[in-house]
Amino acid sequence: MSFGWPWALVALLAVPLLLAARWWLNRRRKRAAVTVSSIALIRAALPGRTSWKRRIPVYLFLAGLLALAGGLARPQASLAVPSNSTSILLAIDVSGSMCTTDITPNRLAVATEAAREFVRAQEDGTRIGLVAFSGIAGLLVPPTTDKKALLDALDTLIIIIKRSRSPTDQSL
């Protein structure tokens, strides 16, 4: 634990100073007491509270001052809080070479299926994004925890590859 304003702990000295002032004033009052002939008359005139009940407000006031002085110092505690801040970006090539059929049915279909399996295997709190590239990269899905949106974007990759192909290449 640390304090934001440690110099404010000096305010705690107010409590012993107030106690010392009260003790000194009570001592002076006893010296200045008037001599009376009958103490029974004076006790009858005093209220019926006991001495500890009279001190409760003083103790509560001092406890409040201690709490206020401690709060002025701005106590702070640093705690480690577990969190999942994992973000994954899947980058998939959508260039014309992904239409090659050396892998059945073609490279793009196999890559998107592998990406689907990867997305389904991740925990629910993991943020996953999707980037498609073919010469330049484009962010299709920013990192999100919505697996459905990511799977839908993976389904649209075939449309992107059709757009990126040249009009003379009709192999798809």
Residue, then its C-alpha position, 0 to 999 in steps of 0.5 A: m500500500s502507498f499514499g498519494w499524498p504522504w505529507a498529509l499524514v501530518a494531519l494525524l498530529a491534530v488528534p494528540l494535540l487536541l487531546a493535550a489541549r483538552w487535558w490542559l484545559n481540564r487541569r486549569r479548570k480544576r485549579a479554578a474550582v470554587t469551594v462549596s460547602s455542600i457537594a451533594l447540592i452540586r451533584a444533584a444539579l448535574p445531569g445523570r450521565t456517567s463519565w463514560k457516556r460523556r466521553i463518547p462524543v469526544y471519542l467519536f469526534l477523534a475517530g472521525l478526525l483520524a479517519l479524515a486525516g488518513g483519507l487526506a493522504r489518499p491511500q492506494a493499493s495496486l492489485a493484480v486483476p486477471s484479464n484476457s486481453t488476447s487479440i489474434l489477427l488471421a491473415i489469409d492470402v486471397s491472391g490468384s495463386m490461392c485458386t491453384t488446385d494442388i490441394t483439393p478443392n483449392r488452397l483458399a477453401v482449405a485455408t478458410e476451413a482451417a481458419r473456421e476450425f481455429v475460430r471455433a476452437q478458441e475460448d469465448g473471450t478471445r478477440i479475433g480479427l480477419v485480414a485479407f491480402s493480395g498485394i495490399a492488405g485489408l481489414l475485413v473484421p476488426p478484433t472481436t469476440d463475435k465468432k458468428a461475424l468472423l465465420d460469416a466473413l470467412d464465407t465471403l472470401i471466395i467473393i473477394i478472390k473472384r473480384s481480385r482476379s484478372p478478367t482473363d483468368q477464368s480458372l474458377 
